[in-house]
Amino acid sequence: MAKILKVVENMFQLPPEMKFEDMVRVLEYFGWTRKNVVGSHFTYYRKGHMPITIVKHKNKVKRGYIKKIIDELNLEDWYEKHKK
């Protein structure tokens, strides 16, 4: 979980872009699964939630998608409960 905490902390800094693998790691940690890939668009699903589509460009994810993941996963509340 320490690795997830570090990635989430980095997400809160809202960098211009982050590694695609880090975004996938966070989504999968919270139970999201990849169902569709169309070109560079990756769609993740979780029962009871709207799908999340992120675009991979040069193995990076742009800031807008980072914000979208923070909001959809409610990471701010989760982080407050799990930070050390």
N, C-alpha and C positions, 0 to 999 in steps of 0.2 A: 504494500500500500504506500510505502514511502516514495516509490517512483511516481505513482499517480499523484500524490500530493505535490511533488515538485513540478510535474507537468501542469497541474491546475494552477499553482502559484504563478507559473510563467504565463499561462493563459490570461490571468487577471491583469498582467502588465500590458495587454493588448498590443503585442508586437505587430509589425506590418505583415509578417507571415510566420508560420511554424511548420515543423516537419509533419508531413502527412502521417507517418507512422505513429507519432505522439497523439494525434487526433483519433486515429483508429484505436489506439490503446485505451484512451479515455472512454470512447463510445462502447467498446467491448466490455470494459470493466463494469459499466453500468447496465449491461444486459442488452445492448443493441447488436443486431446482426445485419451483415451486409447481404442484400438480396439481389440488387440490380447494379450492373456496371454498364454504362453506355459511354464509350470513349473515356473521357477524363472525369465523368460524373459518377460518383459512388453514392448509392442510396442505402441508408440504414433504417431498420425497422425495429420497433418494440411494441408489443401488444398494448393497446390503450393510448398510444401516442401517435401524433402525426409523423410521417417519415421525415428524416433529415437527409438532405442531399448536400454533399460537399464536393467541391471541384479540386482535383489534384492538378497542379501546374508546376512542372519541374520538381516534383516530389515535395511541394510545399502547399500550404493552405493559407489563403488570405484572411485578413483581419475580420471581414464581415462574417465569414463562416465560424471563426473563433467565437465571436459575440453570439452567434446563433446557437452554438453548442452550449455556451455558458448559460444562456437563458433557458433553453429547452431542458437541460439536465438539472437546472436549479443548483448550479455548482456553488454559488455563494453560500447558501444555507448549508449544503453538505460540507463545505470547507470549514465553516465555523464550528461544526460538530466534531470534526476529525483532526483539526490542526493540533499540534503539540504545544 
